[in-house]
């Protein structure tokens, strides 16, 4: 194939290959959507639960804090478990745990009770992204991983869009307890499809020889099946490039997820009946950003950019678009605030989709989920700190301005740290 541009070779190989891998991507997308419906319900119901159960901002922040503490522990554990038992069984275990905890919300009424069920939810939901990224590493070559990751990551935005649309009518008709039970059924339906559909590409009857060849078109991975312990991964600077990026940007997304409905309630006096459209608009924009981030990165690679340049250029563009969120609190018009926050969430998703590809870009396939787990744990620890900070600021100052300033500053700092720790995106040396 001498003289033929590499992007043309990749395009022709993709055109000849089958498309079953995109069915797997669709299942990952659906799982992420369900994950975020279950996760975001607390944020959507925040004004209702605070009114019915008498919570203050610090108590609500404590519930969020313990959810994220469990998420941090679970992320680390599930990363290792999924590397050992695989994405199929690991994902199934995760969704069973989080569904039981999600439905159990209907049976509790105290701060302590909500804290306990949120701990269970955090443990289960922590398996979503390690399993998803592991599945992408198994089913997609590097040339398509950013796009596949951005698509399944966009499911989080769909979940965030669906939640304020379906939950308020259920709550108004049947009460908030019924909302947890009814939405829990979605997970069981997904689980049946997952167990019926997912196998390793080499073991799947619906994968054609051409598609399998395309999936395995990257250079052979000499360490694909070798067990690499955490102690070795923790000594690799590329692990910390990913983990530090997650520490800085994940707390911002958590803040949007758990406090955005409260922001619209406090700043613009919206309630359960009226904050749906603004929240939906924000997360529609976030989904556009997720897909655009994967598309831009993949397009730059096809046009000759290195993976290093493509990922970091996309992250830099994202940093520029997130900056106006620092001034969101000063927007007197509701829809101007929606546009500003929506642009920031879109930039977050574009940045995040490219950061998520770092472990599969620079590590052998075997430890990918473990690295994702380490980064997710560090990111959740950052989220715990952000929950405490947000609760304190709102309780003491009653304004979101300092919170949005932190949100605007986190992304350029994250890109700087990633670049310092992995300036050339070299393959990680795990020996």
N, C-alpha and C positions, 0 to 999 in steps of 0.2 A: 504493500500500500504506500510505497514511497511516492512523495509528491502530493498526496491527498491530505488536505488539512484535517487535523484531528477532530474538529467539531463536525465536519462533514461525515467522517467515519462513524462518530457517535450517533448522529442523526439517522444515518442509514441503518445502523444496527437497531436503533429503537424502533424504526419504521417496520423492520422485518420481524421483530420480536412480537410475541403476544402481549396481552394487556391484563393478565390475571393479577399481576402485582398491584394494579390500581384498585382491584377489589379489596385486597388487603388494606390498602391505604384508606379506602372508604370505611372499612370497619374501624380502623384506628381513629378516623375523623369522628365517627359516631360515638365511640367510647369517650373521646375527649369532650364531646358535647354533653353526654350524660354526666360525666365527671363534674363539669362546671354547673350544670343544673343543680346537682346535689350540693355542690360547694357554695354556690352563690345564693341559695335560698335564705340563708341566715342574713345576708346583706339586704335582700329584697324585703324580708320580714322584720328588719331591724326596728323601724318606727312602730310597727304593730306589736312586736314582742316587748319593746321597751314600755309601751303604753299598758299592755295587758299584764305584764309581769313585774313592772316597776324597776327595770334595770336603769343604771346610770351609765355614762360613757366609759368609766373605768371598769365597771363590771363587764360590759360588752367587750372591751379591749382584752380583759382577762380570758374570756371565752375564746376569742380569736387567738390569743397568745398560746393557749394550751392545745388548740387545734394544730397550730403550726409547730409546736414542740413535738407532738405525735407525728406530724408529717415529716419533720426532720429525722426522727428516729426511724420511721418506716421507710423513708426514701433510701437511707443507707442500707437497711436490711434487705429491702426488695431488690435493690440493684444487684446485690450479691446472689440472692435467691434466684433471680431471673437468669443470671449468667450460668447458674448451675442446672436449673430445671428447664430453662427455655422460656420463650415469650408466651407460648400457648398456655401452658399450665400456670405460669407465673401471673399472667394477666387474669386468668380465671379465678385464681385464689384472691387476687386483689379486689376484684369486683364483687365477690361474695362477701368479703369482710366489710367493704364500704356500704353495700346495700343493706346489710343487717343493721349497721350503725345508723344509716340514714333513716330507715323506717322507724327505728327506736326513738327518734326525736319526738314522735307523736305521743309517746308515753311519759315524757318528762315536763316539768313546769318550773323547776328551780334553776338558779345559776349553776349549782353543783351538778344537777342532772344534765343540763345542756353541756357543761364542760366534759362530763364523762362520755356522752355520745359523740361529741365533737372529736374527742381523742380517738375513739374507734373509727370515725370517718376519716380522720387524718392518717391513721395507720393504713387503712385500705386504699385511699385515694393516692397515696404516695407511690403505688405501683404503676400508675398509668403511664407516666413518661419514661421511666426506665424500660418498661415493656414495649412501649411504642417505638422508642429510638432503637432498641434491640431488633424489633421486627423490621424497621426500615433498613438497618444495616444488613439484615439477612436477605431482604427482598429487592434492594435497589443498589445499582452501582453508584459510585461517588458522584458521577455526573448528574444524577437525578435525586440525590439524597436531600439537598436543600429544598427542592420543590416538594418532594414527598413529605418532608418534615413540616414545611410551611402549611401544606394542605391539612395534615392531621392536626397540627397545632391550631389551625383556623377553627377546628371544632370547638375549641374553648370559647371563641367568640360567638359561635352559633348557640352554645349552651347559655352564654350570658345574654344573648338576644331572646332566646325562648323563655327563659325564666321569668322576666317581668311581664311576659305576655300570657303565660299559662297559669302562673301561680296566683296572681290577684283574683281572677275569676273563681278559682277553686276555693280560695280563702273566703271570699265574700259569700259564696254559696254554701260551703260545708265547714268552714273553719280552718285554721292553720294546721291543725293536726292531720286532717285529711290530705292536705297538700303533700306531706311527707310520705304518706302511704301510697298515694296514687302515682307520684313520680318515681317511687321505688320500683314499680313494675317495669319501667323502661330498661333497667339494668338486667333484669332476668331475661327479657326478650333478646337483648344484645348477646348475653352469655350463650344462649342456644345457638345463635348464628356463628359466634366465634369458635366454639368447640367443633361445629360441623365444618367450618371453612378453613381453619388455619392448620397448616403443616409447613415444614421446612420446604423451600422450593424444590429440592432434589427428591422429596418424597411425595410431591403433589401431582395428582393425575391430570390436573387442568393446566399445568405449566408445560408449554411446548419446548422442544429442544432449542429452538431459536431464542425463546424468552429466557430459558435457563442460561444459555451461553451469554446473553446480554447481561443478565444479573451478575454473572460471575466473570465479567469482562475486565475487571480491575486486575492488576498484577497479583499473583498468588500471595496469600497471607501466611507466612511461615509459622505464625504464632496463633493461628485461628482457633486451635483447640487446646491451647496451653493455659493452665490455671495460673493466673498472676495475682498474688496476694495483695491485699490493701496496703500493707506496709511498703511494698515496692511502688505501688501507684502513688502513694502519698509523698514519695521522694522525687517524683517527676514534676518538673515545672509546668508542663502542659496541663496536668491535673489541676494545678492551682490557677492557671490562666482561666480555665473554665469555671472553677469554683468561685474565684474572686468576681468574675463577671456576674455569676448568679447571685452572689451575696449583695451586689450593688443594685441589680435591676429587678430581681424577684420581689423584694419588698414593695416596690412601687405598684406592680400589678396586683399584689395582695391588697394594698390600700384601696385601689380602684374597686376591686371586687367586693370588699366588705364595707366601704364607706361611701361609695359614689351615690347610692340611693339616699343615704343620710345627708350628703352634701346638697343634693337637689331639694330634699325636704327642708333643711335648715336655711339654705340661701334663697330658694325660690318658692318655698311654702308648698311644695308638691306633696301628695299623699299616695296611698296605695292605688287609688284610681287614676292618678294623673302622671306619676313619674315613669310609667312604662315607656311611652314614646321617646323621651330624652335618653333613657338608659339604652333602649334598643338602638337608637341612632349612633350612640357612642360605640357600641360593640359591632355594629355593621361596619363602621369605619375601621375598627380594629381588625376585622376579618380581611378587609381590603388590604390593609397593611401587611398582614401575615402572608397572604398570597403574593403580594407585590415584592416583599422582601426575598422570598424564595425565587420568584421569577427573575428579579434583577440579578441576584447572585449567579443563578444558572446561566442566564443570558451572557453575563460578562465572561464566564468560563468558556462558553461556546464561541465567543468572539476573540478568544486568545488570552484573556487574563489568567493569571495563576489563581489557584484556589485561595491563597493568602490574600491577594489583592481584591478578588471578587467579594470575599466575605467581609473584609474590613472597609471597603468602599461602601458597601451596603449599610454597614453599621454606622459609618460616618454620616451618610445621608439621613439615617434615622435620628442621630443626635441633633441634627439641625431642625428636624420637624418637631422634636419633643420640646424644644426650648420655650415656646409661647405658653406652655402650661403653668409656668411660674406666675403668670398674671391672670389665671382663670378666676380667682376669687373676686377680681375687680371688674369682671364683665357684668354690666347691669342688665343685659339682655340674656334670657335663658338660652336661646339658640346659639348665641355667640359663645357662651360657655360650653355648650354641647360641642360646637365645632372645635374649640380649643382643646378640650379634654379628649374628644374623638381623634383628633390629629395625634395627640400624645399616645393614646392607646394603639393607634395604627403603627406609630413609630416603634413602640415597645415590641409589638408582635413581629415586625420586620427584623428588629435587632435580635429578638429572642430566637427566631427561626434560624438565623445564621449562627448564633452562639450555640444552639443545640447541635449543630452539625460538627462542632469542633472535636468532640470525642471520636466520632466515627471517621473524621477526616485524618486524624493524626495518630490514633491508637489502633492496634490490631483488633479484630472483631471480638475476640474472647472477652476482654475486660470492659467493653463499651458500656454496658449497663451498670457496671460497678463505678465507673467514672461519672456517669450520669447520676448515680445515687449519691456519690460524694458531693458533687456540685449541688444537687437538689437539697441535701441536708444543710449545706452551708447557706444556700439561698433561703431555706426555711428559717434558719437561725436569724438571718437578716430580717425576715418577715416578722419574727417574734419581737425583735427590737423596734421595728417600725410600728407594730401594733401598740406597744407600750408608749412610744413617742406620740403617736396619733391620739390615743386616748388621753394622754397627759395634756397635749396642746389644746384639744377641744374642751377638756374639763376646766383648764386653767385660763385659757385665752379666748375660747369660743370662736376661733377663726381658722380657716383652712390654709391661709397664706403661707405660714412656715412649712406646712406639709407639701404644698405644691412647689415651693422653692427646692426642697430636697428632691422632689420628683424630676424637676428639670435638670438638676446638676448630676444625677446619678449616671446617666448614659455616657457622656463624654469621659467621665472618670473610669467607667467600666471599660470602654474601648482603649483608653490609655494603658490600663493595667494588663489587658489581654495582649496588647502589642508589646509591652515591655517583657512579659513572660514568654511570649511566643512570637518573636518579631518576624520570622520567616515561615511559620506554620510547618516547621520540620516534623518528620515522623518522630513520635515520642520514643525515647530509648528507655525501655522498661527493664533491661538486664541489670 
